[in-house]
Amino acid sequence: MPTRTIARLTGLLAVSCLAATVQPVSAQMSLQGGPSNAFLERQRALERENDRKLQRDLPFDQRFQLDFGGWYNMYFFLFDDGVDSSRTLRQYEFRLWTSFSADQGVHTGYARMRATFDDWNHGDSFTPNEDDLDGPNLERGWYQFDVAKAMRVHGSANPWYELNIKMGRDLINAGTGYAINLPLDHVQIQGQALNFQTTMLLGKVPASTPNIDQSRSVSDHSDRRFWILEERYKGLASHEPFAYVAWQEDDTREDPLDLLQNYTYDSTYIGFGSTGELIQNLRYSSEWVIERGESYGNNRYLYKDEVKAWGFDHRLDYYFRHKTKPSISVEYMFASGDPNRLGSPTNAEGGNRGDYVDNGFSGFGFRDTGLSFAPRLSNVHVWRTGASFRPLPDQQATKNLELGTDYYLYYKNRSRAAVSDTTADEQSGYLGWEMDYYANYRIFNDLSWTVRFGTFFPGSAFSDQTTRTFLLTGVTWSF
C-alpha cells in the first residue's frame, strides 16, 4: 500500500479510537509530575479556542477527507486434516475499502467489500462445490460520531469526559478476545471519565457467520444476539485492567427441523484480566472467563442443561533491544471440558449426556492454537512458546524480512471427552504436539509475501498416528 494511503488510513483509525485510548492530559501528567492542573486547563481552553477558529476558517477540502484503496491476496494451501491424506486449495481474495473523516474527526467511517474465490483440487473440497465464488459481501462498514469532540469544535462547552457512538459492522472484542472476538452488526456507546472507560454494545452476528454448533440442522447458518458491558481502567502507567459481562442469546432455527433434538445454546461470559508491561520490554496479557448459561444435551428437546464452565489465557512477550528485533513469547490457554461430552465439545448432537450440568466451555473468541491441529478452545490445555527476528536488517532489500517459529503442546482437560477434532477417537488425555515455522516479507510498500509451514504429531488420543502437515504461501498486493 502506498505510503500516502497508509498514513491517511492510520490517521483515520487513530481518530476513530481517540476516545478509547487517550487519557485527559491532566491525568497523564499527574502520573509523572509536571505543570499544575490550572496551567493545563488554561492550555486546554486555548487549544479549544484555536480549534474553533480553525474550524471556522478551514477550507472545505481540509474539513472532509476521503480515501480509498484495496488489496488482492492469492494463497496456496496444502494440508492433511486427518481424514484425507492431502487437500489442495487455491484461494483468491479481493477487497476494496473506503474511509472518510469529516469535521476534524467528529464524523468518521469505514467500509470494506470482500469477494473470495476458492479453487479446490478434484475431490478435496468439503462440499460438492469445488470452485466457489463468495461475494462480493460487506465485510466491514461502520460510522462513528464523536459527541465530546463535536461539543468542543462547535460549541462553547468543554466536557470533562469522552463520548462516542458507533454503529455498523465491525470486529468486536471483549477483554482480550478470549471469549468474544467476532464481527457483529452493532450499536455501541463508549464513554470515558476519571480514567474509567465504559463500553455498552448491542449486536447481532451477520447471517454468514459460521456456527459453533456443527450439528447437521444448524451447521451452515447462525442467528445470535450479543449484549456486552465492559469497564476498563486507564489511570495506570503500565497496566490496563478490565472486566466485562457478555450475554449471548441463540435464535438459530433448525433446517431441517429435528423434533427429537433442540439446539439452543444461551450463554453468559463474566471476564476479567489485564494487559500491560511488567518490566521494560516484558509485556503481558491475562484473561479469566467464567461461563454460565443453558444448553441442550444429546437427544434432548425438553429439558435444558445448566452450563458451568470456565477458561483462561496468560501470555508473556519479551522484546530484546537489538537491530534484528528478536522477541520470545510464552502462552498458556485453558478451556474446561465435560466428561459426558463424548461426541463433541460444542455440538448439541453428540453433546452432554448422563446428567444435566454442562462443564464444557464454548466461546466466540479467538486464539492462535496452531496451523495444523488448530483445536477450538474447549476441553483443552494448550502451551505455546515462540520466537521471531529479522535476520538481515542492514540490507535494504531484506530489512523487512521476518522469520519465526511456534511450538505447541496439547492435552485434554477431560481425558474421556471429545475435542473439536473428531479424529481424536481414543479416551486419552495426550493430544500431541506441533511445530510451526513462518516467514513474512514485505518486498515493497505495496507487495508482500508470506509462507507458513506446520507439522502436528498426534498423541495417544489418536488411533491414527500419521503426522499431519500444513503449508500456506501467498502474496498480497495493496493499492
Order of alpha helices (4+ residues) and beta strands (2+ residues): alpha-alpha-alpha-alpha-alpha-beta-beta-beta-beta-alpha-beta-beta-beta-beta-beta-beta-beta-beta-beta-beta-beta-beta-beta-beta-beta
